Amino acid sequence: MIGLDRVIGPDKLSEEQIVDGRRDELAAALARLRGRIAAACAAAGRDTAEVRLLPVTKTFPADDVALLADLGVLDAAEARDSEAAAKVAQVAALRPAVGVRWHMVGRLQRNKSRSVARWAVQVQSVDSVRLVEALDRAARAAREAGQRHAALGVLVQASLDGDPARGGCPLLQLEALADRVAAAPQLRLEGVMGVAPLGVDPRAAFTRLGATAQRLRRSHPGAVELSAGMSGDLEQAIACGSTCVRVGTALLGTRPLTSRGAYPTA
């Protein structure tokens, strides 16, 4: 995805032209992604409405989130609280009448729980009992301060490769972790998340993840979300039951930005 400002140069374009060009880029990428999702659902015999597109907007500016909201995409995901907290405020200023729903998908340190509980509707990367406890306390504090008005949605992250550096709870311990989330007063267990191992066919990993999610639903019927699949493997994930695909590059591209807060201007 190549922006007009890279072809012509930002000094030759007005700010309005740059914004319009970026909107067109995002609209075209969104149409392609929706086509891929629809084709994958058809191949799997599933309804397209069963799969939600979650844009991962890390390293991209608040302007992109605002433009996606204009295109009807009202969910956005971030991987770092340090970037997300400021971006949430920026988007609220850019689109005050639009309620963007923010999700945390990156590894989360417990000391960031209080901040995340202020802006996230859902944390998809919960992988330890200590993090469950920290988020429960943080969500309670945020509600008492009037900074949130509902329980914090949680997905328990499954480890599909056993690599502790990539996060995730071992599959054999996942149901016990889910039980702890379900018992936390300020949290709401909503499902399971997983990331495919690097350098291998993801289908086998997604198959294991889907089976794990099905078992968990027997004891937690409300935990219906299965977040799996990204730009390069969303088709395999949908075939294995994913209800949420987390997409960054295929939607937002690799367009370099002169500012993380705004587009370049003339």
Secondary structure, 3 states (H helix, E strand, C coil): CCCHHHHCCHHHCCHHHHHHHHHHHHHHHHHHHHHHHHHHHHHHCCCHHHCEEEEECCCCCHHHHHHHHHCCCCEEEECCHHHHHHHHHHHHHHCCCCCCEEEECCCCCHHHHHHHHHHCCEEEEECCHHHHHHHHHHHHHHHHCCCCCCCEEEEEEECCCCCHHHCCECHHHHHHHHHHHHHCCCEEEEEEEECCCCCCCHHHHHHHHHHHHHHHHHHCCCCCEEECCCCCCHHHHHHCCCCEEEECHHHHCCCCCCCCCCCCCC
